[in-house]
Amino acid sequence: MSETFGGRSFVVGFYGLIVALTGVVGAMLGVAGPRDLTSVKLLGLIELAPTPLGLAVYGVVTVGLALGVPLALVVLVSEMADAEHPDENS
């Protein structure tokens, strides 16, 4: 892979793509899904109507957090490991 789109930038870009696709699928479900959907609670706090926007927001936030928190932890640990052993990564 090229230096401009390799390693960390690829993973973050792929994460963004997955989160965006989740929003699109949520919106499509809101448009073409069953009409008897019930409201969903975002993080157990905010009630969202089963509209295209509501389901897209629900999908983006839940998948974004479910994948983003572990990804952020991996990036943090990676940076800490790089800081401890800077000469091994050249």
N, C-alpha and C positions, 0 to 999 in steps of 0.2 A: 504494500500500500504506500501511497505517497505520504510525505511528511505532513502535508496540509490536512489530510483526513485519515489519520491513523490513531490507534490506541484509544486514549481517553475521548478525543473528539468524536470518534466513531461510536463509542458506547453512549455518549450523551446524545448524539444525533439519533441513534436507534431508539433510545428512551423517549425522546421527543416525538418520534414517528409513532411509537406504540401508544403514547398518551393521546396524540392527535387522532389516530384511528379509533381509539376508544370513544372519543367525543363524537366522531362521525357515526359510529355504530349506535351510540345512544340516541342521537338525533334521528337516525333512520328508524330505530325501534319506536320512538315517540310518534313518528309520522305513520308508519305502516304496521305497527304492532297491534296487539289486541286492544280493544276499547275498554275492557274491564280491568285495566291495570290500576293498582292502588298507589297512593303516594309513597315516596321513599324518604327515609330520614338520612340526611348527610351527616356522617359521623355521630349519629344518634342525637343530633341537636337541631338541625334545620330541616324542616319538612319541605320536600320539593314535589310539585305536582308532576304527574307522568306526561308532561309535554315534551316536545323535542328538545327544547332548551333545558328543561329540568333534568331529563335523563342524560343529556350530553354533559352537563355540569357534574352530575353525580358520578358518571363514568370517569371523567377526566380527573376529578379530585380523588376518588378512591383508588384508581389504578396509579395515578401520579404519586400518591403517598405510599401505596403498597410497594411500588418499585423504586420510588425516589429516595425514601429513607435508607433502605439497604445500600443503594447506589452511592449515596452521600457518605455512608459509613465506610464503604470500600475505598472511595476516593480519599477520605481522611486518613485511613490506615496506610494507604499507598504513599501518600505524601509524607507521613511520619516515618515510614520505612526508608523512603528516599533521603530524608533529612539525616537519618542515623547512619546511612552507608552511602554517602554521595559518590565516592570513587568507584564503587562496584557497578554503577549504572551508566558508565561512559562507554 
